[in-house]
Amino acid sequence: MISRDLTFIVGGARSGKSAYAERLAAESGLAVTYVATARTSDDAEFAARIAHHRARRPAQWGFAAAPLDLAGALDAAAAPGRCVLIDCLTLWLANLLCAPDSVDGATPLPDWRERIDAFAAACERARGTVLVVSNEIGMGVVPMGAATRLYVDELGRLNQRIAALADRAMLVAAGLPLVLKAPLKDS
């Protein structure tokens, strides 16, 4: 019996990755906890994006906000017979690398690497069904600024790390899920 089922879902902005993950969660037939990593903001456009995601979620789904402590949120929500949907690693990493309390708004939290390690460890020990959503942003040109290069590089490393831990990995493009990694079939 498999005690953990980890699926990594990656795609570009507006690729349909979140909707696909939500569909998988709904089709699982399990009690679902949606873990949101976005920080609330005074930005009206970003608030509208958050409202759009909220409106799509079934009312019976549980909810946890984890803008910084994603490992803790996963540990609290993951359990046999449950589904946890994390949306998304992209915003979570931005929260870690662009601390809101920093003078320039682009200084990483001092423990950002430890938080990533803690999340990866939480993925390894998680039980139940876990769906992790992230953006693929490394398919373009190399960014000009050092802070942006750090972000793109670290998101690429984080995506690779979680995909390696995952039982399956999907790339969503134009709303279509493409299998990158699937569990081995029993022979």
Z-matrix of the N, CA and C atoms (Angstrom, degrees):
N
C 1 1.451
C 2 1.532 1 109.39
N 3 1.327 2 116.46 1 131.45
C 4 1.453 3 122.07 2 177.93
C 5 1.529 4 107.74 3 -83.10
N 6 1.328 5 116.32 4 126.08
C 7 1.461 6 119.31 5 -179.00
C 8 1.524 7 111.90 6 -93.19
N 9 1.326 8 116.48 7 -14.98
C 10 1.454 9 120.17 8 177.67
C 11 1.520 10 109.29 9 -136.21
N 12 1.313 11 115.05 10 140.03
C 13 1.458 12 122.52 11 177.15
C 14 1.525 13 106.80 12 -131.82
N 15 1.329 14 115.95 13 99.06
C 16 1.465 15 122.00 14 -174.98
C 17 1.525 16 109.69 15 -106.18
N 18 1.327 17 115.53 16 122.39
C 19 1.460 18 122.02 17 177.63
C 20 1.520 19 108.96 18 -118.20
N 21 1.325 20 115.67 19 127.86
C 22 1.463 21 122.65 20 177.28
C 23 1.523 22 107.56 21 -103.23
N 24 1.333 23 117.00 22 127.19
C 25 1.454 24 122.90 23 -176.82
C 26 1.516 25 108.12 24 -122.75
N 27 1.329 26 116.64 25 118.96
C 28 1.454 27 121.65 26 -176.15
C 29 1.524 28 109.62 27 -127.69
N 30 1.314 29 115.52 28 150.68
C 31 1.460 30 120.50 29 177.75
C 32 1.509 31 109.17 30 -177.78
N 33 1.300 32 115.46 31 174.98
C 34 1.454 33 120.79 32 178.90
C 35 1.516 34 111.77 33 -79.36
N 36 1.317 35 116.53 34 177.24
C 37 1.457 36 121.78 35 176.10
C 38 1.525 37 109.21 36 -61.02
N 39 1.307 38 115.54 37 134.00
C 40 1.471 39 123.00 38 179.64
C 41 1.533 40 113.11 39 58.45
N 42 1.314 41 116.46 40 30.54
C 43 1.466 42 120.43 41 178.77
C 44 1.521 43 112.42 42 -81.97
N 45 1.329 44 117.33 43 -16.36
C 46 1.457 45 121.32 44 -175.84
C 47 1.522 46 112.55 45 100.66
N 48 1.328 47 117.26 46 8.72
C 49 1.470 48 120.59 47 -176.13
C 50 1.524 49 112.38 48 -64.44
N 51 1.324 50 118.11 49 -41.89
C 52 1.469 51 120.34 50 179.93
C 53 1.523 52 110.91 51 -67.17
N 54 1.315 53 116.77 52 -44.40
C 55 1.466 54 120.15 53 178.65
C 56 1.530 55 110.09 54 -61.35
N 57 1.330 56 117.22 55 -39.47
C 58 1.459 57 120.99 56 177.91
C 59 1.536 58 110.45 57 -63.50
N 60 1.322 59 116.61 58 -45.38
C 61 1.470 60 120.12 59 179.06
C 62 1.527 61 110.70 60 -62.52
N 63 1.328 62 116.64 61 -40.81
C 64 1.467 63 120.34 62 178.13
C 65 1.524 64 110.83 63 -63.40
N 66 1.316 65 116.80 64 -38.27
C 67 1.468 66 120.78 65 177.69
C 68 1.526 67 110.46 66 -64.19
N 69 1.352 68 117.20 67 -44.13
C 70 1.460 69 120.42 68 177.21
C 71 1.527 70 111.23 69 -60.53
N 72 1.323 71 116.19 70 -42.17
C 73 1.466 72 120.25 71 179.64
C 74 1.532 73 110.33 72 -62.59
N 75 1.331 74 116.39 73 -46.68
C 76 1.467 75 120.36 74 -179.62
C 77 1.528 76 111.55 75 -63.32
N 78 1.337 77 116.27 76 -39.74
C 79 1.465 78 120.80 77 -179.02
C 80 1.521 79 113.07 78 -74.83
N 81 1.328 80 118.02 79 -12.87
C 82 1.465 81 120.57 80 -178.78
C 83 1.521 82 112.08 81 -67.18
N 84 1.329 83 117.12 82 -24.54
C 85 1.453 84 121.13 83 -177.44
C 86 1.528 85 112.90 84 74.91
N 87 1.322 86 116.83 85 6.52
C 88 1.462 87 122.05 86 -177.97
C 89 1.526 88 110.64 87 -99.95
N 90 1.319 89 115.79 88 162.09
C 91 1.455 90 120.09 89 170.36
C 92 1.526 91 107.03 90 -66.15
N 93 1.336 92 117.26 91 132.83
C 94 1.457 93 122.29 92 -173.17
C 95 1.526 94 110.68 93 -112.85
N 96 1.328 95 115.24 94 137.07
C 97 1.461 96 122.00 95 168.21
C 98 1.514 97 107.28 96 -116.67
N 99 1.314 98 115.67 97 122.61
C 100 1.463 99 122.82 98 178.12
C 101 1.523 100 107.05 99 -93.91
N 102 1.327 101 116.58 100 120.73
C 103 1.458 102 121.87 101 178.79
C 104 1.526 103 107.79 102 -106.01
N 105 1.335 104 115.47 103 113.22
C 106 1.462 105 121.73 104 -179.40
C 107 1.523 106 108.92 105 -98.01
N 108 1.322 107 115.78 106 135.53
C 109 1.466 108 120.04 107 -178.21
C 110 1.525 109 113.09 108 -103.76
N 111 1.318 110 118.06 109 -7.36
C 112 1.468 111 120.96 110 -177.50
C 113 1.525 112 110.72 111 -68.49
N 114 1.327 113 114.12 112 142.31
C 115 1.464 114 120.07 113 169.64
C 116 1.521 115 107.39 114 -85.30
N 117 1.311 116 115.85 115 139.32
C 118 1.459 117 117.75 116 174.97
C 119 1.526 118 108.25 117 -67.68
N 120 1.318 119 114.75 118 152.02
C 121 1.456 120 119.73 119 -171.06
C 122 1.522 121 109.88 120 -145.97
N 123 1.331 122 115.94 121 159.96
C 124 1.462 123 121.41 122 174.02
C 125 1.527 124 111.32 123 -82.46
N 126 1.320 125 116.99 124 -4.06
C 127 1.460 126 123.31 125 -179.08
C 128 1.537 127 108.18 126 -71.37
N 129 1.325 128 117.22 127 114.06
C 130 1.462 129 122.46 128 -175.89
C 131 1.529 130 112.17 129 -61.48
N 132 1.331 131 117.04 130 -40.98
C 133 1.471 132 119.83 131 -179.38
C 134 1.525 133 110.34 132 -64.60
N 135 1.336 134 117.40 133 -42.66
C 136 1.464 135 120.58 134 -179.80
C 137 1.525 136 110.32 135 -68.48
N 138 1.326 137 117.46 136 -37.85
C 139 1.471 138 121.07 137 176.49
C 140 1.527 139 110.17 138 -61.05
N 141 1.334 140 117.18 139 -36.89
C 142 1.473 141 120.76 140 177.47
C 143 1.525 142 110.62 141 -65.92
N 144 1.325 143 117.52 142 -37.99
C 145 1.471 144 120.74 143 176.83
C 146 1.532 145 110.66 144 -62.06
N 147 1.326 146 115.80 145 -44.86
C 148 1.471 147 120.12 146 178.86
C 149 1.526 148 110.15 147 -62.08
N 150 1.333 149 117.11 148 -43.39
C 151 1.466 150 121.22 149 179.26
C 152 1.528 151 111.04 150 -61.65
N 153 1.327 152 117.03 151 -38.65
C 154 1.471 153 121.36 152 178.30
C 155 1.533 154 110.30 153 -61.47
N 156 1.330 155 116.94 154 -45.00
C 157 1.468 156 120.58 155 178.26
C 158 1.522 157 110.71 156 -63.54
N 159 1.323 158 117.68 157 -42.65
C 160 1.475 159 121.39 158 179.41
C 161 1.517 160 110.87 159 -60.99
N 162 1.323 161 116.77 160 -43.22
C 163 1.468 162 121.41 161 -176.74
C 164 1.524 163 112.10 162 -63.99
N 165 1.326 164 117.23 163 -28.95
C 166 1.475 165 120.62 164 -179.48
C 167 1.523 166 113.09 165 -77.41
N 168 1.329 167 117.16 166 -23.74
C 169 1.463 168 120.61 167 -174.52
C 170 1.518 169 111.58 168 -78.29
N 171 1.339 170 116.76 169 137.69
C 172 1.468 171 119.34 170 174.04
C 173 1.531 172 111.12 171 -61.36
N 174 1.321 173 115.93 172 143.56
C 175 1.469 174 121.87 173 -176.69
C 176 1.518 175 112.79 174 -61.11
N 177 1.328 176 117.57 175 -28.87
C 178 1.471 177 120.19 176 -176.47
C 179 1.537 178 113.55 177 -79.18
N 180 1.315 179 117.89 178 -9.50
C 181 1.462 180 119.90 179 178.81
C 182 1.520 181 109.92 180 -69.81
N 183 1.321 182 115.43 181 140.80
C 184 1.450 183 120.38 182 172.56
C 185 1.517 184 109.51 183 -73.59
N 186 1.319 185 115.72 184 165.70
C 187 1.453 186 120.45 185 -177.58
C 188 1.522 187 109.82 186 -142.36
N 189 1.328 188 115.38 187 140.33
C 190 1.462 189 121.44 188 172.72
C 191 1.519 190 108.19 189 -140.53
N 192 1.313 191 116.20 190 135.85
C 193 1.463 192 121.72 191 175.19
C 194 1.522 193 107.53 192 -96.42
N 195 1.322 194 116.40 193 128.93
C 196 1.467 195 121.18 194 -178.67
C 197 1.521 196 110.81 195 -139.83
N 198 1.332 197 117.75 196 67.17
C 199 1.453 198 118.68 197 179.83
C 200 1.527 199 113.17 198 -68.88
N 201 1.344 200 118.27 199 -21.21
C 202 1.461 201 120.88 200 -179.96
C 203 1.528 202 112.69 201 -129.22
N 204 1.333 203 118.04 202 -47.23
C 205 1.465 204 121.49 203 -174.82
C 206 1.527 205 111.38 204 -94.01
N 207 1.318 206 115.54 205 69.79
C 208 1.458 207 120.26 206 -178.82
C 209 1.521 208 111.48 207 -70.69
N 210 1.321 209 117.61 208 -35.56
C 211 1.468 210 120.62 209 177.08
C 212 1.525 211 110.25 210 -60.86
N 213 1.315 212 117.10 211 -45.46
C 214 1.462 213 121.11 212 179.84
C 215 1.518 214 112.17 213 -62.87
N 216 1.335 215 116.33 214 -41.22
C 217 1.465 216 120.30 215 179.44
C 218 1.529 217 110.96 216 -65.13
N 219 1.344 218 116.69 217 -41.31
C 220 1.460 219 119.81 218 178.94
C 221 1.523 220 110.47 219 -66.34
N 222 1.327 221 116.78 220 -44.75
C 223 1.465 222 120.23 221 177.93
C 224 1.526 223 111.20 222 -57.54
N 225 1.328 224 117.61 223 -40.06
C 226 1.463 225 121.80 224 -177.60
C 227 1.523 226 112.72 225 -71.82
N 228 1.327 227 117.19 226 -32.98
C 229 1.467 228 120.34 227 -172.80
C 230 1.526 229 114.71 228 -96.60
N 231 1.330 230 117.57 229 -29.01
C 232 1.471 231 120.04 230 -174.46
C 233 1.517 232 110.92 231 -75.73
N 234 1.321 233 114.88 232 132.19
C 235 1.468 234 120.74 233 178.20
C 236 1.526 235 108.20 234 -163.60
N 237 1.332 236 116.73 235 154.35
C 238 1.468 237 118.51 236 175.84
C 239 1.533 238 110.24 237 -54.62
N 240 1.315 239 115.64 238 138.56
C 241 1.455 240 120.59 239 178.79
C 242 1.524 241 114.24 240 78.02
N 243 1.327 242 116.82 241 12.71
C 244 1.459 243 121.66 242 178.28
C 245 1.531 244 109.64 243 -126.92
N 246 1.318 245 115.44 244 159.68
C 247 1.465 246 121.96 245 176.55
C 248 1.526 247 108.43 246 -122.89
N 249 1.324 248 115.58 247 132.21
C 250 1.461 249 121.92 248 175.82
C 251 1.525 250 107.33 249 -117.08
N 252 1.326 251 116.11 250 126.82
C 253 1.466 252 121.95 251 176.93
C 254 1.523 253 107.31 252 -113.00
N 255 1.319 254 116.89 253 117.51
C 256 1.465 255 122.63 254 179.21
C 257 1.525 256 108.64 255 -104.19
N 258 1.326 257 116.09 256 120.20
C 259 1.462 258 121.16 257 -178.56
C 260 1.529 259 108.04 258 -135.94
N 261 1.304 260 120.23 259 103.19
C 262 1.439 261 128.75 260 7.91
C 263 1.525 262 109.65 261 -149.06
N 264 1.332 263 115.85 262 163.77
C 265 1.462 264 121.16 263 178.11
C 266 1.526 265 112.07 264 -65.63
N 267 1.301 266 116.78 265 -29.34
C 268 1.460 267 122.05 266 -177.51
C 269 1.524 268 111.40 267 -60.05
N 270 1.331 269 116.48 268 -49.98
C 271 1.459 270 120.73 269 -179.98
C 272 1.526 271 110.83 270 -70.88
N 273 1.335 272 116.51 271 -37.05
C 274 1.460 273 120.02 272 179.33
C 275 1.521 274 110.72 273 -60.66
N 276 1.327 275 117.13 274 -47.26
C 277 1.460 276 119.51 275 179.42
C 278 1.527 277 110.85 276 -63.48
N 279 1.321 278 117.78 277 -38.04
C 280 1.468 279 120.46 278 176.57
C 281 1.527 280 110.25 279 -60.26
N 282 1.326 281 117.59 280 -39.17
C 283 1.459 282 121.02 281 177.48
C 284 1.523 283 111.54 282 -62.86
N 285 1.334 284 115.96 283 -36.06
C 286 1.467 285 120.14 284 -179.46
C 287 1.529 286 111.71 285 -75.16
N 288 1.318 287 116.71 286 -38.87
C 289 1.466 288 120.39 287 -174.90
C 290 1.523 289 113.81 288 -89.01
N 291 1.306 290 117.12 289 -17.10
C 292 1.469 291 121.57 290 179.69
C 293 1.522 292 108.27 291 -125.04
N 294 1.309 293 115.65 292 71.15
C 295 1.464 294 121.17 293 -176.18
C 296 1.521 295 110.82 294 -58.77
N 297 1.332 296 117.36 295 127.63
C 298 1.469 297 119.88 296 -176.45
C 299 1.529 298 113.20 297 -65.27
N 300 1.319 299 117.31 298 -24.82
C 301 1.461 300 120.44 299 -178.43
C 302 1.523 301 113.03 300 -85.99
N 303 1.337 302 116.91 301 -5.93
C 304 1.466 303 118.81 302 -178.67
C 305 1.531 304 110.12 303 -73.32
N 306 1.299 305 115.48 304 154.49
C 307 1.465 306 121.43 305 -177.23
C 308 1.526 307 111.08 306 -59.42
N 309 1.331 308 116.94 307 -44.06
C 310 1.469 309 120.73 308 -176.69
C 311 1.526 310 113.31 309 -95.89
N 312 1.331 311 117.97 310 -5.20
C 313 1.456 312 121.09 311 -178.57
C 314 1.516 313 113.74 312 71.74
N 315 1.329 314 117.21 313 5.71
C 316 1.466 315 121.22 314 -177.92
C 317 1.523 316 111.12 315 -131.35
N 318 1.314 317 116.49 316 23.77
C 319 1.457 318 120.64 317 178.43
C 320 1.526 319 108.47 318 -100.93
N 321 1.313 320 118.02 319 128.49
C 322 1.473 321 120.27 320 -179.98
C 323 1.528 322 112.13 321 -65.67
N 324 1.335 323 115.30 322 152.47
C 325 1.458 324 120.21 323 170.45
C 326 1.522 325 107.84 324 -61.64
N 327 1.318 326 119.04 325 145.06
C 328 1.469 327 120.12 326 -177.90
C 329 1.529 328 113.48 327 -60.23
N 330 1.341 329 117.29 328 -28.45
C 331 1.469 330 120.97 329 -176.45
C 332 1.539 331 113.10 330 -106.89
N 333 1.338 332 117.39 331 25.76
C 334 1.459 333 119.34 332 -175.11
C 335 1.519 334 112.97 333 -60.11
N 336 1.318 335 117.96 334 -38.92
C 337 1.472 336 119.94 335 179.90
C 338 1.530 337 110.90 336 -66.04
N 339 1.322 338 116.66 337 -40.14
C 340 1.466 339 120.87 338 178.68
C 341 1.522 340 111.11 339 -64.47
N 342 1.324 341 117.00 340 -36.30
C 343 1.466 342 120.44 341 178.05
C 344 1.532 343 110.94 342 -65.90
N 345 1.323 344 116.62 343 -38.25
C 346 1.473 345 120.08 344 176.44
C 347 1.528 346 109.79 345 -65.18
N 348 1.332 347 117.34 346 -45.27
C 349 1.463 348 120.76 347 177.51
C 350 1.524 349 110.88 348 -59.64
N 351 1.330 350 116.76 349 -41.89
C 352 1.466 351 120.90 350 -179.69
C 353 1.525 352 110.55 351 -64.32
N 354 1.336 353 117.22 352 -38.96
C 355 1.466 354 119.31 353 178.40
C 356 1.523 355 111.20 354 -66.91
N 357 1.319 356 117.35 355 -44.12
C 358 1.467 357 119.87 356 178.14
C 359 1.530 358 110.18 357 -59.59
N 360 1.322 359 117.83 358 -41.77
C 361 1.462 360 121.55 359 178.10
C 362 1.527 361 110.59 360 -64.23
N 363 1.340 362 117.22 361 -38.95
C 364 1.464 363 120.50 362 177.35
C 365 1.527 364 110.80 363 -64.07
N 366 1.337 365 117.23 364 -37.85
C 367 1.472 366 120.38 365 176.31
C 368 1.526 367 110.51 366 -61.96
N 369 1.324 368 116.05 367 -40.49
C 370 1.471 369 119.72 368 -179.14
C 371 1.515 370 112.30 369 -65.97
N 372 1.318 371 117.99 370 -37.03
C 373 1.471 372 120.10 371 -176.21
C 374 1.529 373 113.06 372 -93.94
N 375 1.327 374 117.15 373 -7.12
C 376 1.468 375 120.63 374 -177.49
C 377 1.524 376 110.92 375 -59.86
N 378 1.295 377 115.40 376 146.19
C 379 1.456 378 122.28 377 176.25
C 380 1.524 379 107.62 378 -119.54
N 381 1.318 380 116.21 379 151.29
C 382 1.450 381 120.87 380 -177.18
C 383 1.516 382 110.44 381 93.76
N 384 1.305 383 115.86 382 -161.19
C 385 1.463 384 122.53 383 -179.54
C 386 1.520 385 108.92 384 -98.20
N 387 1.327 386 115.73 385 128.55
C 388 1.464 387 121.27 386 179.43
C 389 1.524 388 108.21 387 -127.72
N 390 1.322 389 115.84 388 127.23
C 391 1.460 390 123.36 389 177.44
C 392 1.524 391 107.31 390 -116.00
N 393 1.327 392 116.72 391 122.00
C 394 1.468 393 121.65 392 -177.93
C 395 1.520 394 108.78 393 -117.35
N 396 1.328 395 116.65 394 123.35
C 397 1.462 396 123.17 395 -178.35
C 398 1.524 397 109.51 396 -104.91
N 399 1.330 398 115.96 397 140.09
C 400 1.459 399 121.04 398 176.08
C 401 1.525 400 109.72 399 -151.01
N 402 1.320 401 115.47 400 162.85
C 403 1.460 402 120.87 401 175.60
C 404 1.520 403 110.22 402 -94.16
N 405 1.321 404 114.93 403 147.62
C 406 1.463 405 121.53 404 169.55
C 407 1.514 406 105.56 405 -99.90
N 408 1.334 407 116.51 406 108.24
C 409 1.470 408 119.77 407 -177.06
C 410 1.521 409 112.30 408 -116.39
N 411 1.321 410 117.36 409 0.74
C 412 1.453 411 120.22 410 -174.94
C 413 1.512 412 115.26 411 -93.53
N 414 1.308 413 118.89 412 20.66
C 415 1.458 414 120.62 413 -177.02
C 416 1.527 415 112.59 414 -98.33
N 417 1.328 416 116.40 415 6.77
C 418 1.460 417 119.81 416 -177.43
C 419 1.509 418 111.21 417 -111.47
N 420 1.303 419 114.51 418 -154.55
C 421 1.459 420 121.34 419 -178.89
C 422 1.524 421 110.18 420 -74.84
N 423 1.323 422 116.42 421 161.40
C 424 1.466 423 120.88 422 176.11
C 425 1.526 424 107.54 423 -73.49
N 426 1.346 425 117.40 424 127.04
C 427 1.466 426 120.18 425 -178.37
C 428 1.535 427 112.26 426 -63.25
N 429 1.311 428 115.57 427 154.09
C 430 1.463 429 121.57 428 -177.20
C 431 1.528 430 113.40 429 -76.37
N 432 1.318 431 118.10 430 -43.74
C 433 1.459 432 120.97 431 -173.34
C 434 1.515 433 113.29 432 -85.81
N 435 1.333 434 115.94 433 149.70
C 436 1.465 435 121.41 434 -178.65
C 437 1.522 436 111.79 435 -62.49
N 438 1.343 437 118.59 436 -41.08
C 439 1.461 438 121.15 437 -179.16
C 440 1.531 439 110.40 438 -65.14
N 441 1.318 440 116.82 439 -40.27
C 442 1.465 441 120.45 440 179.29
C 443 1.521 442 110.94 441 -69.53
N 444 1.324 443 117.21 442 -39.81
C 445 1.479 444 119.86 443 176.13
C 446 1.519 445 110.79 444 -61.82
N 447 1.339 446 117.31 445 -42.41
C 448 1.467 447 121.06 446 177.24
C 449 1.528 448 109.86 447 -58.07
N 450 1.329 449 116.71 448 -46.23
C 451 1.462 450 121.12 449 -179.14
C 452 1.530 451 111.47 450 -61.80
N 453 1.319 452 116.83 451 -50.08
C 454 1.472 453 120.66 452 -179.12
C 455 1.532 454 110.31 453 -61.43
N 456 1.320 455 117.06 454 -44.69
C 457 1.469 456 120.55 455 179.55
C 458 1.525 457 111.47 456 -62.82
N 459 1.321 458 116.79 457 -46.04
C 460 1.469 459 119.75 458 -176.92
C 461 1.520 460 112.17 459 -70.98
N 462 1.334 461 118.22 460 -34.17
C 463 1.461 462 119.02 461 175.69
C 464 1.524 463 109.81 462 -66.41
N 465 1.319 464 116.99 463 -40.64
C 466 1.468 465 119.49 464 176.17
C 467 1.519 466 111.68 465 -59.30
N 468 1.331 467 116.70 466 -44.35
C 469 1.476 468 120.32 467 178.39
C 470 1.525 469 111.30 468 -64.87
N 471 1.345 470 117.19 469 -42.75
C 472 1.462 471 121.32 470 178.94
C 473 1.527 472 110.38 471 -62.65
N 474 1.320 473 117.58 472 -46.12
C 475 1.469 474 121.08 473 178.26
C 476 1.529 475 110.76 474 -58.39
N 477 1.333 476 116.82 475 -45.26
C 478 1.466 477 119.87 476 179.33
C 479 1.534 478 111.23 477 -61.77
N 480 1.315 479 115.62 478 -40.89
C 481 1.470 480 120.18 479 -177.44
C 482 1.527 481 111.47 480 -65.13
N 483 1.326 482 116.82 481 -46.00
C 484 1.465 483 119.73 482 -178.77
C 485 1.529 484 110.20 483 -71.96
N 486 1.329 485 118.09 484 -37.42
C 487 1.469 486 120.55 485 176.18
C 488 1.525 487 111.11 486 -61.14
N 489 1.325 488 117.64 487 -37.52
C 490 1.466 489 121.05 488 178.62
C 491 1.525 490 111.04 489 -66.11
N 492 1.323 491 117.67 490 -34.09
C 493 1.468 492 121.49 491 178.77
C 494 1.528 493 112.16 492 -76.99
N 495 1.320 494 115.99 493 -25.06
C 496 1.464 495 121.70 494 -172.11
C 497 1.525 496 112.26 495 -70.05
N 498 1.320 497 114.03 496 149.68
C 499 1.464 498 121.21 497 173.08
C 500 1.522 499 110.46 498 -75.32
N 501 1.320 500 115.29 499 -31.54
C 502 1.461 501 120.81 500 176.66
C 503 1.514 502 108.19 501 -145.74
N 504 1.337 503 115.16 502 152.62
C 505 1.460 504 121.54 503 176.77
C 506 1.520 505 107.93 504 -135.45
N 507 1.325 506 115.23 505 137.91
C 508 1.450 507 122.04 506 -177.73
C 509 1.524 508 109.47 507 -126.73
N 510 1.320 509 115.61 508 140.53
C 511 1.457 510 122.06 509 170.89
C 512 1.515 511 106.34 510 -107.71
N 513 1.320 512 117.17 511 125.99
C 514 1.462 513 120.48 512 177.98
C 515 1.519 514 107.95 513 -106.49
N 516 1.324 515 115.17 514 124.56
C 517 1.460 516 122.59 515 177.76
C 518 1.521 517 107.53 516 -134.98
N 519 1.317 518 117.02 517 131.43
C 520 1.464 519 122.46 518 -179.74
C 521 1.527 520 111.66 519 52.42
N 522 1.335 521 115.88 520 35.32
C 523 1.463 522 120.81 521 178.92
C 524 1.510 523 115.34 522 79.14
N 525 1.327 524 116.83 523 0.92
C 526 1.462 525 120.48 524 -177.46
C 527 1.526 526 110.76 525 -107.28
N 528 1.344 527 117.21 526 124.82
C 529 1.465 528 119.99 527 177.96
C 530 1.527 529 111.20 528 -80.32
N 531 1.314 530 114.61 529 130.08
C 532 1.460 531 121.18 530 177.64
C 533 1.523 532 107.53 531 -116.03
N 534 1.322 533 117.22 532 132.04
C 535 1.461 534 121.75 533 -177.85
C 536 1.532 535 109.69 534 -75.91
N 537 1.329 536 115.79 535 123.33
C 538 1.455 537 121.78 536 173.30
C 539 1.516 538 110.65 537 -99.86
N 540 1.327 539 116.18 538 -32.53
C 541 1.456 540 123.00 539 -176.94
C 542 1.513 541 108.26 540 -151.45
N 543 1.322 542 115.62 541 132.66
C 544 1.468 543 120.08 542 179.48
C 545 1.530 544 108.29 543 -132.76
N 546 1.339 545 115.96 544 154.16
C 547 1.464 546 118.31 545 177.96
C 548 1.532 547 110.73 546 -62.39
N 549 1.316 548 115.64 547 147.54
C 550 1.456 549 120.02 548 175.95
C 551 1.518 550 108.86 549 -68.24
N 552 1.295 551 117.07 550 139.21
C 553 1.461 552 122.27 551 176.73
C 554 1.524 553 109.75 552 -77.65
N 555 1.326 554 115.09 553 144.50
C 556 1.470 555 119.02 554 174.89
C 557 1.525 556 108.78 555 -66.72
N 558 1.336 557 116.21 556 136.42
C 559 1.465 558 118.30 557 -179.75
C 560 1.492 559 111.52 558 -97.56
